[in-house]
Amino acid sequence: MSETTFDLNAYLERIGVERLPANLIEKLHALHRAQAYAIPFEVFDIHLGRGVSVAPAEIFDKLVGKRRGGYCFELNTLLGDALEAAGFEVQRLLARVLFKRESPGPRTHMVLVVTAEGKRWLADVGFGGPGIVDPLPLEPGRESEQAGARFRLREDARYGHVLERGDANGWAPLYAFNFESFTSDDVVVANHFTSTHPSSPFRGIRMCALPSPTGRATLANFELSLHRHDGTSQTRTIEPGVPYLQMLQESFGLILDADYEDLAPLK
């Protein structure tokens, strides 16, 4: 979506931003954090049998117009288009997920590298796991405290840059990316695999996640968890049917334009 067609005002209303800072770096942080807190990561269209579009106009209609969420290809496409409309230089990249994997996965995660005042930043509001909520300077070894943890980039001879998350248990890799070029068809293929292939984790789990200034809410099928930055957490089981749809609205601001019975049964 080009700058001339992206409705920046509608986007800002969706993420709850009334006025943007004049300073570019402050503006980047404001947009990134606001979208991270306002638009959830969710994969319900997969379970509704609708498929997932990576066309920018359709993403905008779904996430802004219909006030839905999405996953990385949708969330980071929207953020990238918004940043370009706000005057930033944005590069889209594909990453390999490492989080909770014994070996690197395929390049099925989208991230952004944004240039502001001559400095490059990693931007990502589409990682379903415990990722960043603020842009991260593209400076290997430099740590950033955010979202109740520490984050850093580590250089890797084979995979380029590895994003790591640190807490009391040490450092854990989240994903790896490099600056290898790709085409829009590569995104279509990666999106198709992620949304349809039997080995994709999103095929077998109803997942939703939304960070906040105090913690992070996550849904895995019927288990709703709230993990707070102070180290406390709570989990409860959600009943199917109307209570499930009510939970989506109350915990994630998500209203599915469907009945509960339209969701594919879990296997």
Residue pairs with C-beta under 8 A, 6 or more apart in sequence:
1 56
1 57
1 60
1 81
3 84
3 85
5 57
6 60
6 81
6 82
6 84
6 85
7 60
7 64
8 82
8 85
8 86
10 64
10 65
11 60
11 64
11 78
11 82
11 85
12 18
12 20
14 38
14 39
14 63
14 64
14 67
15 31
15 34
15 35
15 37
15 38
15 39
16 34
16 37
16 38
17 30
17 31
17 34
20 27
20 30
20 31
20 86
21 27
21 30
24 87
24 88
24 116
24 117
25 116
25 117
25 119
27 86
27 116
28 83
28 88
28 114
28 116
28 121
28 123
28 135
29 134
29 135
31 79
31 82
31 83
31 86
32 79
32 123
32 125
32 133
32 134
32 135
33 133
33 134
35 75
35 78
35 79
35 82
35 125
36 125
36 133
36 211
37 133
37 210
37 211
37 212
37 213
38 253
39 63
39 69
39 70
39 75
39 78
39 125
40 69
40 208
40 209
40 210
40 252
40 253
40 254
41 69
41 70
41 71
41 72
41 75
41 126
41 127
41 128
41 207
41 208
41 209
41 210
42 68
42 69
42 70
42 71
42 207
42 208
42 209
42 252
42 254
43 71
43 195
43 202
43 205
43 206
43 207
43 208
44 68
44 206
44 208
44 254
44 256
44 263
45 51
45 52
45 68
45 70
45 195
46 52
46 195
46 196
46 202
46 203
47 206
47 263
47 264
48 256
48 258
48 262
48 263
48 264
49 264
51 195
51 196
52 70
52 71
52 73
52 74
52 191
52 194
52 195
53 59
53 62
54 73
54 74
54 77
54 184
54 187
54 188
54 191
56 77
56 78
56 81
59 70
59 74
59 77
59 78
60 78
60 81
62 68
62 70
62 74
63 69
63 70
63 74
63 75
63 78
64 78
66 257
67 253
67 254
67 255
68 254
68 256
69 75
69 208
69 210
69 252
69 254
70 78
70 126
71 126
71 128
71 194
71 202
72 109
72 110
72 111
72 124
72 126
72 127
72 128
73 110
73 126
73 187
73 190
73 191
73 194
74 126
75 125
75 126
76 92
76 110
76 111
76 112
76 123
76 124
76 125
76 126
77 92
77 110
79 112
79 123
79 125
79 126
80 90
80 92
80 112
80 123
83 90
83 112
83 114
83 123
84 90
88 114
88 115
88 116
89 114
89 115
90 112
90 113
90 114
90 115
90 123
91 112
91 113
91 114
91 115
91 179
92 110
92 111
92 112
92 187
93 110
93 111
93 112
93 113
93 177
93 178
93 179
93 180
93 182
94 107
94 108
94 109
94 110
94 111
94 177
94 180
94 182
94 186
94 187
94 190
95 107
95 109
95 110
95 111
95 175
95 176
95 177
96 104
96 105
96 106
96 107
96 108
96 109
96 159
96 175
96 176
96 177
97 104
97 105
97 108
97 109
97 174
97 175
98 104
98 105
98 162
98 173
98 174
98 175
98 176
99 129
99 172
99 173
99 174
99 175
100 129
104 159
104 176
106 190
106 193
107 182
107 186
107 190
108 190
108 193
108 194
108 200
109 126
109 127
109 175
109 177
110 126
110 187
110 190
111 122
111 123
111 124
111 126
111 175
111 177
112 122
112 123
112 124
113 120
113 121
113 122
113 123
113 138
113 179
114 120
114 121
114 123
114 135
115 121
119 137
119 138
120 137
120 138
121 135
121 136
121 137
121 138
122 132
122 135
122 136
122 137
122 138
122 153
122 161
122 163
123 135
124 131
124 132
124 163
125 133
127 174
127 175
128 207
128 209
129 174
129 209
130 147
130 149
130 165
130 174
130 216
130 227
131 147
131 163
131 165
131 174
132 144
132 146
132 147
132 151
132 163
133 146
133 147
133 211
134 144
134 146
134 147
136 144
136 151
136 152
136 153
136 163
137 144
138 153
138 161
139 153
140 152
140 153
140 154
140 155
140 161
141 152
141 153
141 154
142 152
142 153
143 150
143 151
143 152
143 166
144 150
144 151
144 152
147 211
147 216
147 229
148 167
148 215
148 216
148 227
148 228
148 229
148 230
149 165
149 166
149 167
150 165
150 166
150 167
151 163
151 164
151 165
151 166
152 163
152 164
152 166
152 171
153 161
153 162
153 163
153 164
154 161
154 162
154 164
154 173
155 161
155 162
156 162
156 176
159 176
159 177
159 178
160 176
160 177
160 178
160 179
160 180
161 176
161 177
161 178
162 173
162 174
162 175
162 176
163 173
163 174
163 175
163 176
163 177
164 171
164 172
164 173
164 174
165 171
165 172
165 174
166 172
193 200
194 200
194 202
195 202
195 203
196 203
197 203
204 266
204 267
205 220
205 221
206 219
206 220
206 221
206 263
206 266
207 218
207 219
207 220
208 217
208 218
208 219
208 248
208 251
208 252
208 254
209 216
209 217
209 218
209 219
210 216
210 217
210 251
210 252
210 253
211 217
214 228
214 229
215 226
215 227
215 228
215 229
216 226
216 227
217 224
217 225
217 226
217 251
217 252
218 224
218 225
218 227
219 225
219 238
219 247
219 248
219 251
219 252
221 266
222 237
222 238
222 239
222 240
222 244
223 235
223 236
223 237
223 238
224 235
224 236
224 237
224 238
224 247
224 251
225 233
225 234
225 235
226 233
226 234
226 235
227 233
238 244
238 247
240 260
241 260
242 260
244 260
245 255
245 256
245 260
248 254
248 255
248 256
249 255
